[in-house]
Amino acid sequence: MGNGAVVLGVMEKKDYDFTQHTMAHIAFPCAKTDFPAVVARVKELGAPIVSGPKVQRNGETILFRDPSGNIFEVCYPALTE
């Protein structure tokens, strides 16, 4: 988009039990230097942590729920092919 803004639409599937399945989540990469601040902010906001922070894929990851119960992940390094 040129300005760094991203629009993401999440559609609800009424019969999907997202409280039982952690594979259905949205992940965002961050810089290694920013990760501690992300973790601190997640904790400050009181978001329920599903997993982490923990070491994974030669980096770190944290998974947490938003107010609607959706799972989000912030991690480094970014996944590459």
PLY file of the C-alpha trace (Angstrom):
ply
format ascii 1.0
element vertex 81
property float x
property float y
property float z
element edge 80
property int vertex1
property int vertex2
end_header
0.00 0.00 0.00
3.00 2.24 0.08
2.54 3.68 3.57
3.06 0.46 5.53
-0.62 0.12 6.43
-2.17 -3.33 6.20
-5.85 -4.18 6.19
-6.74 -7.64 7.42
-10.21 -9.12 7.40
-11.08 -11.97 9.76
-14.19 -13.95 9.00
-16.00 -15.95 11.64
-16.94 -19.61 11.18
-19.77 -20.12 13.66
-19.10 -23.81 14.44
-15.29 -23.62 14.78
-14.11 -24.12 18.35
-11.18 -21.70 18.44
-10.76 -22.29 22.17
-9.56 -25.83 21.42
-7.42 -25.28 18.31
-4.26 -23.16 18.39
-3.23 -23.88 14.79
-5.84 -21.39 13.56
-4.12 -18.10 14.26
-2.65 -15.05 12.59
1.09 -14.46 12.95
3.07 -11.25 12.62
6.87 -11.00 12.50
8.81 -8.45 14.52
12.44 -7.51 14.95
14.39 -9.33 17.65
15.03 -6.00 19.35
11.28 -5.24 19.47
10.17 -8.61 20.87
10.62 -7.79 24.59
8.48 -4.66 24.17
5.78 -6.68 22.39
5.71 -9.21 25.25
5.54 -6.41 27.81
2.65 -4.76 25.94
0.68 -8.02 25.66
1.07 -8.52 29.42
0.25 -4.86 30.14
-2.99 -5.16 28.17
-3.89 -8.31 30.07
-4.33 -10.39 26.92
-4.66 -14.09 27.76
-1.40 -15.80 26.76
-1.88 -19.12 24.95
1.81 -19.98 24.66
5.16 -18.36 25.35
7.07 -16.35 25.28
9.27 -19.25 24.28
12.19 -20.13 22.05
11.10 -21.42 18.64
12.63 -21.63 15.13
15.91 -20.02 16.26
13.96 -17.08 17.66
11.08 -16.42 20.05
7.31 -16.47 19.87
4.26 -15.51 21.90
0.64 -16.45 21.17
-2.21 -14.58 22.83
-5.95 -14.03 22.49
-7.69 -10.82 21.52
-10.92 -9.75 23.29
-12.96 -11.88 20.86
-10.86 -14.98 21.57
-8.93 -15.00 18.29
-5.31 -16.15 18.59
-2.48 -13.91 17.40
1.23 -14.67 17.30
4.17 -12.30 17.27
7.53 -13.87 16.55
11.01 -13.48 15.19
12.61 -14.40 12.90
10.04 -14.12 10.13
9.31 -17.37 8.35
10.96 -17.60 4.95
10.84 -20.15 2.16
0 1
1 2
2 3
3 4
4 5
5 6
6 7
7 8
8 9
9 10
10 11
11 12
12 13
13 14
14 15
15 16
16 17
17 18
18 19
19 20
20 21
21 22
22 23
23 24
24 25
25 26
26 27
27 28
28 29
29 30
30 31
31 32
32 33
33 34
34 35
35 36
36 37
37 38
38 39
39 40
40 41
41 42
42 43
43 44
44 45
45 46
46 47
47 48
48 49
49 50
50 51
51 52
52 53
53 54
54 55
55 56
56 57
57 58
58 59
59 60
60 61
61 62
62 63
63 64
64 65
65 66
66 67
67 68
68 69
69 70
70 71
71 72
72 73
73 74
74 75
75 76
76 77
77 78
78 79
79 80
